Amino acid sequence: MNPRVIPCLLLKGQGLIKTVKFQAPQYVGDPINAIRIFNEKEVDELILLDVMASMEGRAPNMDLIAEVASECFMPLAYGGGVSLIW
């Protein structure tokens, strides 16, 4: 059985970041370009986490999610800024 490959991309604003233990974020590129690379690599699934949305009290950026989803040829999961209203 082959292992599943599921990259987790950290989103801050409109760009991707890299952190070490979620400290000292460094910009690493555009999410659309990264997704195109992962499409070519045929990863099994992709996770996109907006690391600042909840802290800033922002809702998910639905336009960005739609843009990302239109480029994504694998299952996509999103996290950050999601809240339930009861």
Contact map, one row per residue, 1 for C-alpha under 8 A:
11100000000000000000000000000000000000000000000000000000000000000000000000000000000000
11110000000000000000000000000000000000000000000000000000000000000000000000000000000000
11111000000000000000000000000000000000000000000000000000000000000000000000000000000000
01111100000000000000000000000000000000000011000000000000000000000000000000000000000000
00111110000000000000000000000000000000000011100000000000000000000000000000000000000000
00011111000000000000000000000000000000000011111000000000000000000000000000000000000000
00001111100000000000000000000000000000000010111000000000000000000000000000000000000000
00000111110000000000000000000000000000000000011110000000000000000000000000000000000000
00000011111000011000000000000000000000000000011110000000000000000000000000000000000000
00000001111100011100000000000000000000000000000111100000000000000000000000000000000000
00000000111111111000000000000010000000000000000111110000000000000000000000000000000000
00000000011111111000000000000000000000000000000001110000000000000000000000000000000000
00000000001111100000000000000000000000000000000001010000000000000000000000000000000000
00000000001111110000000000000110000000000000000000000000000000010000000000000000000000
00000000001111111000000000111110000000000000000000000000000000000000000000000000000000
00000000111101111100000000111110000000000000000000000000000000000000000000000000000000
00000000111100111110000011111000000000000000000000000000000000000000000000000000000000
00000000010000011111000011110000000000000000000000000000000000000000000000000000000000
00000000000000001111111111000000000000000000000000000000000000000000000000000000000000
00000000000000000111111110000000000000000000000000000000000000000000000000000000000000
00000000000000000011111000000000000000000000000000000000000000000000000000000000000000
00000000000000000011111110000000000000000000000000000000000000000000000000000000000000
00000000000000000011111110000000000000000000000000000000000000000000000000000000000000
00000000000000000011011111000000000000000000000000000000000000000000000000000000000000
00000000000000001111011111100000000000000000000000000000000000000000000000000000000000
00000000000000001110000111110000000000000000000000000000000000000000000000000000000000
00000000000000111100000011111000000000000000000000000000000000000000000000000000000000
00000000000000111100000001111100000000000000000000000000000000000000000000000000000000
00000000000000111000000000111110110000000000000000000000000000000000000000000000000000
00000000000001110000000000011111110000000000000000000000000000000000000000000000000000
00000000001001110000000000001111111000000000000000000000000000000001000000000000000000
00000000000000000000000000000111111100000000000000000000000000000001001000000000000000
00000000000000000000000000001111111110000000000000000000000000000000000000000000000000
00000000000000000000000000001111111111000000000000000000000000000000000000000000000000
00000000000000000000000000000011111111100000000000000000000000000001001100000000000000
00000000000000000000000000000001111111110000000000000000000000000000001100000000000000
00000000000000000000000000000000111111111000000000000000000000000000000000000000000000
00000000000000000000000000000000011111111110000000000000000000000000000000000000000000
00000000000000000000000000000000001111111110000000000000000000000000000111000000000000
00000000000000000000000000000000000111111100000000000000000000000000000000000000000000
00000000000000000000000000000000000011111110000000000000000000000000000000000000000000
00000000000000000000000000000000000001111111000000000000000000000000000001000000000000
00011110000000000000000000000000000001101111110000000000000000000000000001000000000000
00011100000000000000000000000000000000000111110000000000000000000000000001100000000000
00001110000000000000000000000000000000000011111000000000000000000000000001111000000000
00000111100000000000000000000000000000000011111100000000000000000000000001111000000000
00000111100000000000000000000000000000000000111110000000000000000000000000011110000000
00000001111000000000000000000000000000000000011111000000000000000000000000011110000000
00000001111000000000000000000000000000000000001111100000000000000000000000000111000000
00000000011110000000000000000000000000000000000111111000000100000000000000000111100000
00000000011100000000000000000000000000000000000011111110000000000000000000000001000000
00000000001110000000000000000000000000000000000001111111000000000000000000000001100000
00000000000000000000000000000000000000000000000001111111111100000000000000000001100000
00000000000000000000000000000000000000000000000000111111111000000000000000000001110000
00000000000000000000000000000000000000000000000000111111110000000000000000000000100000
00000000000000000000000000000000000000000000000000011111110000000000000000000000000000
00000000000000000000000000000000000000000000000000001111111000000000000000000000100000
00000000000000000000000000000000000000000000000000001111111100000000000000000000100000
00000000000000000000000000000000000000000000000000001100111110000000000000000001111000
00000000000000000000000000000000000000000000000001001000011111001000000000000001110000
00000000000000000000000000000000000000000000000000000000001111111000000000000000000000
00000000000000000000000000000000000000000000000000000000000111111100000000000000000000
00000000000000000000000000000000000000000000000000000000000011111110000000000000000000
00000000000001000000000000000000000000000000000000000000000011111111000000000000000000
00000000000000000000000000000000000000000000000000000000000111111111100000000000000000
00000000000000000000000000000000000000000000000000000000000001111111110000000000000000
00000000000000000000000000000000000000000000000000000000000000111111111000000000000000
00000000000000000000000000000011001000000000000000000000000000011111111100000000000000
00000000000000000000000000000000000000000000000000000000000000001111111110010000000000
00000000000000000000000000000000000000000000000000000000000000000111111100000000000000
00000000000000000000000000000001001100000000000000000000000000000011111110000000000000
00000000000000000000000000000000001100100000000000000000000000000001111111110000000000
00000000000000000000000000000000000000100000000000000000000000000000101111100000000000
00000000000000000000000000000000000000100111110000000000000000000000000111110000000000
00000000000000000000000000000000000000000001110000000000000000000000000111111000000000
00000000000000000000000000000000000000000000111100000000000000000000100101111100000000
00000000000000000000000000000000000000000000111100000000000000000000000000111110000000
00000000000000000000000000000000000000000000001111000000000000000000000000011111000000
00000000000000000000000000000000000000000000001111000000000000000000000000001111110000
00000000000000000000000000000000000000000000000011111100001100000000000000000111110000
00000000000000000000000000000000000000000000000001011110111100000000000000000011111000
00000000000000000000000000000000000000000000000000000100001100000000000000000011111100
00000000000000000000000000000000000000000000000000000000001000000000000000000000111110
00000000000000000000000000000000000000000000000000000000000000000000000000000000011111
00000000000000000000000000000000000000000000000000000000000000000000000000000000001111
00000000000000000000000000000000000000000000000000000000000000000000000000000000000111
